Amino acid sequence: MHNLYKRIFDMKKEYKKDDLTVTWDAKKCIHSEKCWRGLNAVFQPRSRPWIVVDNASAEAITRQIDQCPSGALGYYYGQEEESKKVTEAEEIVIEVISNGPYKLVGQLSITKPNGEIEKKDRAFLCRCGHSENKPYCDGSHKGIGFIG
């Protein structure tokens, strides 16, 4: 992977508004566009910084972040990050997204090729085979015209 691409891909950012901190993890982002389509006063992907927390209330921002399907956007209040509430699920739900990734929701324990185990409440797994972040989807399916 090219070094510049890797630096961008591994990027994590925080944006503060009073007691609210908005987080963004580029590695998790599948570019669903729900953030900016739902609250484009705050989420402006063509601008830098691309998240402008002063353009809406904390309540509106957190409500929109809760719609992020990949978990790339997050938030916490106060000085220390508190884990977002994990939805208790008795079963794991797997959805095949048309022309996109597998969506998994539930209490997940994902073992990566290097043996690292990640605990998550949701994940989007690559179906096209072109993700640079396997097993996770990075949105590459859009660029290659994946049909499935």
Legacy VTK file of the C-alpha trace (Angstrom):
# vtk DataFile Version 3.0
C-alpha trace
ASCII
DATASET POLYDATA
POINTS 148 float
0.000 0.000 0.000
1.371 3.408 -0.925
2.592 5.337 2.168
0.425 8.415 1.519
-2.673 6.267 1.031
-1.845 4.330 4.212
-1.517 7.575 6.235
-4.899 8.775 4.973
-6.494 5.363 5.443
-5.247 5.062 9.046
-6.432 8.579 9.900
-8.511 9.178 13.014
-9.839 12.648 13.759
-11.657 14.355 16.620
-13.809 17.462 16.409
-14.907 19.260 19.611
-17.992 21.307 20.430
-18.376 22.250 24.086
-18.579 18.934 25.979
-19.143 16.861 22.802
-16.313 15.216 20.871
-17.092 13.788 17.432
-14.737 11.069 16.225
-14.047 9.797 12.715
-12.042 6.689 11.834
-11.172 6.641 8.108
-10.403 2.922 8.196
-14.008 2.095 9.124
-15.682 4.474 6.677
-17.563 2.793 3.805
-18.678 6.123 2.301
-22.390 5.407 2.618
-23.018 9.177 2.419
-25.640 9.016 5.182
-23.789 11.592 7.283
-23.674 14.429 4.787
-26.969 13.589 3.115
-28.632 13.737 6.536
-26.837 16.775 7.990
-24.826 18.554 5.318
-24.399 21.684 7.435
-22.025 19.637 9.607
-20.699 16.877 7.341
-19.059 18.466 4.290
-16.842 15.891 2.544
-15.445 18.341 -0.014
-14.249 20.826 2.646
-11.436 20.787 5.197
-12.121 20.226 7.953
-14.930 18.075 6.640
-16.827 18.036 9.950
-17.934 21.469 11.203
-19.506 20.842 14.602
-20.452 24.498 15.149
-23.082 24.301 12.388
-25.677 22.300 14.384
-26.713 21.390 17.899
-25.005 18.546 19.725
-28.343 16.702 19.704
-28.693 16.968 15.908
-25.095 15.866 15.399
-25.333 12.817 17.677
-28.670 11.836 16.142
-27.041 11.841 12.693
-23.934 10.001 13.900
-26.192 7.250 15.254
-27.243 6.679 11.616
-23.664 5.898 10.502
-23.845 2.286 9.314
-20.147 1.441 9.683
-19.367 3.049 13.032
-16.706 5.267 11.417
-18.381 8.259 13.064
-18.696 8.244 16.824
-18.973 10.644 19.727
-18.488 10.994 23.429
-19.154 13.584 26.099
-16.647 14.770 28.666
-12.930 14.095 28.907
-12.801 10.352 28.430
-14.267 8.344 25.624
-17.085 6.141 26.733
-17.982 3.219 24.539
-21.144 3.832 22.583
-23.954 1.651 23.749
-23.714 -1.771 22.201
-27.101 -3.057 21.198
-27.793 -6.286 23.029
-28.689 -8.864 20.444
-29.710 -12.473 20.995
-28.786 -13.271 17.427
-26.369 -12.019 14.825
-28.106 -10.540 11.801
-26.353 -10.714 8.432
-27.638 -8.675 5.523
-26.298 -8.822 1.973
-26.276 -5.250 0.693
-27.042 -5.126 -3.011
-23.830 -4.403 -4.938
-22.025 -3.849 -1.634
-20.722 -5.498 1.528
-22.152 -7.914 4.059
-23.667 -6.037 7.007
-23.385 -7.839 10.363
-25.157 -6.633 13.505
-24.954 -8.233 16.938
-22.306 -9.143 19.475
-19.437 -9.810 17.070
-15.995 -11.192 17.697
-13.975 -10.951 14.487
-10.605 -12.675 14.156
-8.410 -10.943 11.578
-5.773 -12.799 9.505
-3.027 -11.722 11.926
-4.928 -13.345 14.824
-6.088 -10.043 16.323
-9.630 -10.273 17.719
-11.920 -7.275 17.475
-15.167 -6.951 19.426
-17.835 -4.960 17.600
-21.580 -4.431 17.562
-21.650 -4.034 13.773
-19.347 -4.574 10.821
-19.380 -4.337 7.055
-17.386 -7.138 5.446
-15.976 -7.004 1.907
-17.698 -9.057 -0.799
-15.901 -7.692 -3.863
-12.379 -8.753 -2.857
-10.826 -5.335 -3.518
-10.848 -3.800 -0.020
-7.491 -2.610 1.293
-8.838 -3.239 4.815
-9.963 -6.883 4.647
-12.057 -8.358 6.071
-13.787 -4.966 6.274
-15.307 -3.054 3.374
-13.565 0.198 2.448
-15.963 1.189 -0.344
-13.768 -0.186 -3.149
-16.812 -1.937 -4.653
-18.064 1.434 -5.881
-14.915 2.134 -7.857
-14.811 -1.240 -9.594
-18.518 -1.458 -10.431
-19.119 -4.545 -8.279
-22.439 -6.265 -9.009
-23.662 -8.815 -6.560
LINES 1 149
148 0 1 2 3 4 5 6 7 8 9 10 11 12 13 14 15 16 17 18 19 20 21 22 23 24 25 26 27 28 29 30 31 32 33 34 35 36 37 38 39 40 41 42 43 44 45 46 47 48 49 50 51 52 53 54 55 56 57 58 59 60 61 62 63 64 65 66 67 68 69 70 71 72 73 74 75 76 77 78 79 80 81 82 83 84 85 86 87 88 89 90 91 92 93 94 95 96 97 98 99 100 101 102 103 104 105 106 107 108 109 110 111 112 113 114 115 116 117 118 119 120 121 122 123 124 125 126 127 128 129 130 131 132 133 134 135 136 137 138 139 140 141 142 143 144 145 146 147
